């Protein structure tokens, strides 16, 4: 059974949640890999699990999310 990228990211964030700097680094790395719908889901999950501990980190990371525009090939 394979897991999705989002599920994998959640596992990683849980494992590194003992260290604030490492948590922020992994969260930023994760946000670069996800599509907007997944970012929204991750945001809700992060705030529910880590909102009390890492509120400032979560605000900082999710406030700076930028999505790349996909270029459609001109035919």
C-alpha positions in Angstrom: 0.0 0.0 0.0 1.4 3.4 -0.9 0.8 6.6 0.9 0.2 10.0 -0.7 2.7 12.9 -0.5 0.4 14.7 1.9 0.2 11.7 4.3 4.0 11.4 4.1 4.4 15.1 5.0 2.1 14.7 8.0 4.2 11.8 9.3 7.4 13.8 8.9 5.9 16.8 10.7 4.8 14.7 13.6 8.3 13.1 13.9 10.1 16.5 13.9 7.6 18.4 16.1 10.0 18.1 19.0 12.2 20.9 17.5 10.8 24.2 16.4 13.5 25.0 13.8 13.3 21.6 12.3 9.5 21.7 12.2 9.5 25.0 10.4 12.2 23.8 7.9 10.2 20.7 7.1 6.9 22.6 6.8 8.4 25.1 4.4 9.8 22.3 2.3 6.4 20.6 2.3 4.6 23.7 1.2 6.7 23.9 -2.0 5.6 20.3 -3.0 1.9 20.6 -2.6 -1.0 21.9 -4.7 -3.4 24.5 -3.3 -6.0 22.0 -2.2 -3.4 20.0 -0.3 -2.0 23.1 1.3 -5.5 24.0 2.6 -5.9 20.5 4.1 -2.4 20.6 5.6 -3.1 24.0 7.1 -6.2 22.7 8.9 -4.4 19.7 10.1 -1.4 21.6 11.3 -3.5 24.2 13.2 -5.5 21.4 14.9 -2.4 19.4 16.0 0.2 22.1 16.5 -1.7 25.4 16.8 -1.0 25.8 20.5 2.7 24.9 20.3 3.7 26.5 17.0 1.1 29.1 16.2 3.7 31.7 15.2 5.5 29.4 12.9 2.3 28.2 11.3 1.2 31.8 10.7 4.5 32.7 9.2 4.8 29.7 6.9 1.2 29.7 5.6 1.2 33.5 5.1 4.1 33.2 2.7 2.7 30.4 0.5 3.0 31.2 -3.1 1.6 29.0 -5.9 3.3 28.6 -9.2 1.1 29.2 -12.2 1.0 26.3 -14.5 1.8 27.3 -18.1 -0.4 25.7 -20.6 1.3 24.8 -23.9 0.2 27.0 -26.7 -1.0 24.9 -29.6 
